[in-house]
């Protein structure tokens, strides 16, 4: 980490963080760009944003404020990691949606796409609810990790296959509150 980046990291986290993957300034800039793009693409039919908890909470909060349209939002909680740093491949719905998707334009907001297994499951699950359209906005896309081919309409950043934390991403529920995205080098 550069000294400027280290100055922005709380002391309690610095010992378990490696290099900066995406700086706080770059995250902020890209979220605004994605918001402008989504505003343009959905100007005639505002989408329902579906956030995938807990990791996408921070990203979705900033993204929805960057979209200049009337929005409805809902959240799902799914689990495929548990306390591990790799997906188990088994997806479990912990909290389902409250809003009906029938005849709605739906934009799923994800923090990170790595294996693609969770997203593949969500596409099938949500697609069965008859939305008019179903697209994905992912903050991060891990290169070379996909076990299932994915088409993602909006991608914030493509990153190397490293375990990362910050800006909503965690390990054992920690580090979500960091402003940037960092390589995790500690022990889970």
ROLUMLUM-640466 format. One record per residue: x, y, z of N, C-alpha, C in turn. Coordinates in steps of 0.05 Angstrom, whole numbers, padded with zeros to 5 digits, always signed. Layout:
ROLUMLUM-640466
XYZXYZXYZ
...
//
This chain:
ROLUMLUM-640466
+00017-00024+00000+00000+00000+00000+00018+00025+00000
+00010+00045-00016+00025+00070-00015+00019+00084+00012
+00036+00103+00020+00031+00116+00045+00005+00131+00045
-00003+00143+00022-00029+00157+00021-00052+00138+00025
-00050+00114+00013-00072+00094+00016-00072+00083+00045
-00049+00080+00056-00047+00070+00084-00059+00091+00103
-00056+00116+00097-00068+00137+00114-00098+00135+00115
-00110+00124+00094-00139+00122+00093-00150+00097+00105
-00133+00079+00113-00141+00053+00125-00140+00055+00155
-00161+00047+00169-00160+00047+00198-00139+00028+00208
-00126+00035+00231-00105+00019+00242-00114-00010+00248
-00139-00013+00256-00148-00040+00263-00149-00059+00239
-00149-00048+00214-00151-00064+00190-00124-00067+00175
-00106-00048+00179-00083-00046+00162-00065-00072+00162
-00063-00085+00184-00046-00109+00186-00055-00133+00170
-00081-00133+00162-00091-00155+00146-00097-00149+00117
-00089-00124+00109-00094-00116+00082-00069-00115+00066
-00071-00124+00041-00049-00122+00022-00052-00097+00005
-00048-00101-00020-00049-00078-00039-00077-00067-00043
-00078-00042-00051-00103-00030-00058-00112-00041-00085
-00136-00051-00086-00147-00062-00112-00161-00039-00126
-00178-00025-00112-00193-00002-00123-00193+00020-00101
-00182+00043-00107-00181+00064-00087-00209+00076-00081
-00213+00088-00058-00239+00101-00053-00247+00121-00074
-00228+00136-00085-00235+00156-00105-00244+00142-00131
-00231+00120-00138-00239+00106-00163-00266+00093-00159
-00272+00082-00135-00298+00070-00130-00319+00092-00134
-00315+00115-00121-00335+00137-00123-00340+00145-00152
-00318+00149-00166-00320+00158-00194-00336+00137-00211
-00329+00112-00208-00342+00091-00224-00372+00088-00217
-00379+00090-00192-00407+00088-00184-00423+00111-00197
-00412+00135-00198-00426+00157-00211-00429+00152-00241
-00409+00140-00253-00410+00133-00282-00432+00112-00287
-00432+00091-00270-00453+00071-00273-00481+00082-00269
-00484+00100-00249-00510+00113-00245-00519+00128-00269
-00501+00143-00282-00508+00158-00305-00516+00140-00329
-00501+00118-00332-00507+00099-00353-00534+00086-00349
-00540+00078-00325-00566+00065-00318-00588+00085-00322
-00584+00110-00313-00604+00131-00317-00611+00134-00346
-00591+00134-00363-00596+00137-00392-00610+00112-00403
-00601+00089-00396-00612+00064-00407-00641+00059-00398
-00648+00067-00374-00674+00061-00363-00692+00086-00361
-00685+00107-00376-00700+00133-00373-00730+00130-00379
-00738+00111-00396-00766+00108-00402-00780+00087-00386
-00765+00072-00370-00777+00050-00354-00759+00045-00330
-00761+00061-00309-00744+00058-00285-00745+00030-00274
-00722+00019-00266-00720-00008-00257-00726-00011-00227
-00732-00036-00220-00732-00044-00192-00703-00054-00187
-00690-00042-00168-00663-00051-00160-00666-00072-00139
-00653-00095-00144-00653-00117-00125-00625-00120-00115
-00620-00113-00090-00594-00115-00078-00590-00142-00065
-00566-00153-00069-00560-00179-00057-00544-00174-00032
-00557-00180-00009-00545-00174+00017-00525-00195+00024
-00506-00188+00041-00501-00163+00053-00481-00147+00037
-00466-00161+00020-00443-00148+00007-00450-00124-00011
-00473-00125-00024-00480-00104-00043-00493-00079-00030
-00497-00080-00004-00511-00058+00010-00497-00031+00006
-00471-00029+00010-00457-00004+00007-00458+00005-00022
-00452-00012-00040-00452-00006-00069-00480+00003-00077
-00500-00012-00070-00527-00005-00078-00536+00022-00066
-00529+00027-00042-00536+00053-00029-00525+00076-00045
-00499+00075-00053-00487+00096-00069-00498+00096-00097
-00501+00073-00109-00511+00071-00137-00539+00083-00140
-00557+00076-00122-00584+00086-00125-00586+00116-00123
-00568+00128-00107-00567+00158-00106-00555+00170-00131
-00540+00154-00146-00528+00164-00171-00546+00160-00195
-00568+00146-00191-00588+00141-00213-00609+00163-00210
-00613+00178-00231-00631+00201-00230-00658+00193-00242
-00671+00174-00229-00697+00163-00237-00712+00156-00212
-00739+00155-00213-00754+00143-00191-00748+00113-00189
-00741+00104-00166-00733+00075-00163-00749+00062-00142
-00754+00036-00146-00762+00018-00124-00738+00001-00118
-00736-00007-00093-00714-00024-00085-00724-00047-00067
-00711-00069-00069-00716-00092-00052-00690-00107-00048
-00690-00125-00029-00665-00139-00022-00670-00169-00020
-00650-00184-00027-00649-00213-00023-00624-00219-00007
-00625-00240+00009-00601-00249+00022-00597-00278+00014
-00574-00284+00003-00567-00311-00005-00541-00319+00008
-00536-00344+00011-00512-00353+00023-00500-00375+00006
-00474-00372-00001-00460-00393-00015-00431-00395-00004
-00424-00377+00015-00397-00376+00026-00395-00387+00054
-00415-00380+00071-00413-00386+00099-00390-00369+00110
-00371-00382+00125-00348-00367+00135-00324-00371+00118
-00326-00384+00095-00304-00390+00078-00297-00367+00060
-00274-00369+00046-00266-00348+00027-00270-00358-00002
-00282-00381-00006-00289-00391-00032-00318-00400-00031
-00333-00397-00053-00361-00405-00054-00363-00435-00052
-00383-00444-00037-00387-00473-00035-00401-00484-00059
-00414-00466-00075-00429-00475-00098-00458-00481-00091
-00464-00483-00066-00492-00489-00057-00504-00462-00049
-00525-00454-00063-00538-00428-00058-00563-00433-00041
-00565-00417-00020-00588-00418-00002-00599-00391+00001
-00626-00388-00003-00639-00362+00000-00645-00359+00030
-00635-00337+00041-00638-00331+00069-00661-00311+00073
-00664-00292+00054-00686-00273+00054-00695-00269+00025
-00720-00272+00020-00731-00269-00007-00742-00241-00010
-00749-00234-00035-00760-00208-00041-00788-00204-00030
-00795-00179-00026-00822-00172-00017-00839-00161-00041
-00826-00152-00062-00839-00140-00085-00843-00160-00107
-00866-00159-00120-00873-00176-00143-00857-00166-00167
-00844-00184-00181-00828-00178-00205-00843-00178-00231
-00867-00188-00231-00883-00191-00255-00884-00164-00270
-00876-00165-00296-00877-00142-00314-00861-00118-00304
-00840-00123-00290-00822-00102-00280-00795-00105-00294
-00781-00083-00298-00753-00084-00307-00737-00086-00281
-00721-00107-00279-00706-00114-00255-00676-00112-00260
-00663-00098-00242-00634-00095-00243-00623-00106-00217
-00609-00129-00219-00597-00142-00196-00571-00128-00190
-00566-00120-00166-00542-00106-00158-00525-00124-00141
-00502-00132-00151-00484-00150-00137-00458-00136-00130
-00446-00145-00108-00420-00134-00101-00398-00146-00118
-00398-00173-00122-00376-00186-00136-00387-00211-00150
-00376-00216-00173-00382-00241-00188-00355-00256-00190
-00354-00279-00177-00330-00295-00180-00337-00321-00195
-00346-00342-00181-00352-00367-00195-00375-00364-00214
-00394-00346-00208-00418-00343-00225-00441-00361-00217
-00436-00379-00198-00456-00399-00191-00480-00386-00177
-00474-00367-00158-00496-00354-00144-00512-00337-00164
-00499-00322-00181-00513-00305-00200-00529-00322-00220
-00518-00344-00228-00533-00362-00246-00559-00372-00233
-00557-00379-00208-00580-00388-00192-00600-00366-00190
-00591-00341-00183-00609-00319-00180-00623-00312-00206
-00609-00313-00228-00622-00307-00254-00645-00326-00260
-00640-00352-00255-00662-00371-00260-00685-00367-00240
-00678-00363-00215-00698-00359-00194-00715-00335-00199
-00702-00312-00204-00717-00287-00209-00731-00287-00236
-00718-00299-00256-00730-00301-00283-00756-00316-00283
-00759-00335-00265-00784-00350-00263-00808-00333-00253
-00802-00310-00243-00823-00291-00233-00833-00272-00254
-00826-00277-00279-00836-00262-00302-00831-00232-00303
-00806-00224-00298-00800-00196-00302-00799-00189-00332
-00803-00164-00339-00801-00155-00367-00772-00158-00376
-00753-00151-00359-00725-00154-00365-00710-00159-00338
-00688-00172-00341-00672-00179-00318-00642-00176-00325
-00630-00155-00314-00602-00149-00319-00587-00148-00293
-00560-00146-00295-00543-00147-00272-00523-00123-00273
-00519-00111-00249-00499-00091-00245-00481-00102-00223
-00456-00107-00229-00437-00118-00210-00414-00098-00206
-00407-00092-00181-00385-00075-00176-00359-00087-00185
-00355-00113-00179-00330-00127-00186-00336-00152-00201
-00318-00158-00220-00319-00183-00235-00291-00195-00234
-00289-00219-00221-00263-00232-00219-00256-00247-00245
-00235-00238-00258-00226-00251-00283-00217-00280-00278
-00226-00298-00295-00217-00325-00295-00228-00343-00273
-00248-00334-00258-00259-00350-00236-00285-00364-00243
-00297-00356-00266-00324-00365-00272-00326-00395-00279
-00344-00407-00265-00351-00435-00272-00376-00436-00290
-00389-00413-00291-00413-00410-00307-00410-00384-00323
-00413-00385-00349-00411-00361-00366-00432-00341-00358
-00424-00316-00355-00443-00295-00347-00442-00271-00366
-00465-00260-00372-00467-00235-00386-00477-00214-00366
-00460-00194-00361-00466-00174-00341-00468-00147-00356
-00491-00135-00354-00495-00110-00369-00477-00087-00359
-00474-00085-00332-00459-00063-00321-00438-00075-00302
-00413-00068-00307-00391-00078-00290-00375-00054-00281
-00370-00053-00255-00353-00031-00244-00324-00035-00251
-00312-00058-00242-00284-00063-00246-00280-00093-00250
-00261-00099-00268-00252-00127-00271-00226-00129-00255
-00225-00150-00238-00202-00153-00221-00190-00181-00223
-00165-00183-00214-00152-00209-00213-00165-00227-00193
-00161-00253-00195-00174-00272-00176-00161-00272-00148
-00164-00250-00134-00154-00248-00107-00178-00245-00088
-00174-00252-00063-00195-00248-00043-00194-00219-00034
-00216-00205-00037-00216-00176-00031-00237-00169-00010
-00232-00147+00004-00251-00137+00024-00253-00107+00021
-00274-00096+00034-00279-00067+00034-00302-00060+00017
-00313-00037+00022-00336-00026+00007-00359-00047+00005
-00365-00060+00028-00386-00079+00029-00377-00108+00030
-00354-00114+00019-00343-00141+00018-00329-00147+00045
-00333-00171+00054-00323-00178+00081-00308-00205+00082
-00297-00209+00105-00289-00236+00114-00298-00238+00143
-00314-00258+00148-00326-00261+00175-00339-00236+00185
-00354-00222+00167-00369-00197+00174-00352-00173+00179
-00326-00174+00175-00309-00151+00180-00300-00138+00154
-00292-00113+00155-00280-00098+00133-00301-00086+00114
-00326-00091+00118-00347-00079+00100-00346-00049+00099
-00338-00037+00121-00339-00008+00124-00315+00007+00113
-00296-00006+00100-00274+00007+00087-00283+00021+00061
-00273+00045+00056-00282+00060+00032-00271+00049+00006
-00248+00036+00006-00237+00025-00018-00238-00005-00017
-00226-00018-00037-00226-00047-00039-00197-00056-00038
-00192-00075-00021-00164-00083-00015-00161-00113-00017
-00137-00122-00023-00131-00150-00022-00130-00158+00008
-00143-00180+00014-00142-00190+00042-00119-00210+00044
-00101-00205+00063-00078-00223+00066-00077-00235+00094
-00097-00229+00111-00099-00241+00137-00110-00269+00136
-00116-00280+00159-00128-00306+00161-00158-00303+00167
-00175-00318+00152-00204-00315+00156-00212-00325+00183
//
